[in-house]
Amino acid sequence: MSPENRTSPSMTTAEIRHQYNAFASWYDAVEGLPELLGIRRLRRALLQRASGATLEVAIGTGKSLRYYPPSCQLTAVDVSLAMLRIARQRAARFGLRATFQVMDAERLAFPDQHFDTVIDTLALCTFPDPLTVLREMTRVCQPKGRLLFLEHGRSDRAWLGKWQDRWAERHAKKLGCRWNREPLALVQQAGLHVIAARRTFFGIFHVIEARPASPTRVTAHEYAATRASTQNGESHAP
Ligand SMILES: C[S@@+](CC[C@H](N)C(=O)[O-])C[C@H]1O[C@@H](n2cnc3c(N)ncnc32)[C@H](O)[C@@H]1O
């Protein structure tokens, strides 16, 4: 499968909104398995790095909420009102002050350089146009701010990557999740400056920290080196 096909949208934003509105009450139960496979631990570690005025795009049911440092002033957006309602209830349970807005991450209604930290977890697979979202996230981030990502994508194990390719269309039909995208390549393509990137769990889960400017890029060699972190859990700072 060509890289272009891996990024091509499976659904329109309206269809995604409809699907997630219908699926919202099931989301936490279905996502329980990836959480147990390591996502929860990665989420906790990543979100500790958030600070100041923080934006989370596509927050879903708010699975990240419990991990934000109390000093963060959080704004959260999603296209699905049903998902956002669950996130809002969750924030209330944790006594967290946050602002929730229904908004398309491809057209963020915030001024340039508005946030200190901009976050996306497990949604680059779903956006119809992930590059536009990444550029919007970059636009609203302060030049010295951080962009934090916890994503899943195509495995770097040949057999598993091919298996994902084979079933990608069928999988994407349910919730628009294109599981064979390449998150780090997309972040680089959008022009972000990658500070650290590592992948775990058969090379499927990615943790990426980036800055808006792009003075250097991760080389193909450095990207390949991230495979080693699957075994030893190290970060790689290009
Ligand atoms: C797989 S869920 C991830 C939810 C959450 N970030 C998490 O880690 O559990 C994908 C989310 O992306 C949202 N989404 C998809 N396209 C979007 C868009 N263009 N703008 C904002 N949210 C979007 C969906 O409504 C859904 O809540």
The ligand as a Gaussian input file, in Angstrom:
#p B3LYP/6-31G(d) Opt

LIG

0 1
 C       -9.850000       7.573000      18.794000
 S      -10.639000       8.951000      19.523000
 C       -9.342000       9.583000      20.595000
 C       -9.919000      10.302000      21.772000
 C       -8.906000      10.771000      22.833000
 N       -7.947000      11.708000      22.297000
 C       -8.201000       9.613000      23.498000
 O       -6.971000       9.616000      23.601000
 O       -8.883000       8.699000      23.981000
 C      -10.639000      10.108000      18.195000
 C      -11.366000      11.409000      18.545000
 O      -11.087000      12.356000      17.513000
 C      -12.229000      13.147000      17.316000
 N      -12.088000      13.809000      16.008000
 C      -12.006000      13.222000      14.797000
 N      -11.859000      14.140000      13.835000
 C      -11.817000      15.341000      14.457000
 C      -11.654000      16.673000      14.008000
 N      -11.503000      16.951000      12.713000
 N      -11.648000      17.661000      14.922000
 C      -11.808000      17.397000      16.249000
 N      -11.980000      16.156000      16.729000
 C      -11.982000      15.135000      15.852000
 C      -13.373000      12.142000      17.434000
 O      -14.622000      12.742000      17.651000
 C      -12.888000      11.299000      18.625000
 O      -13.349000      11.825000      19.841000

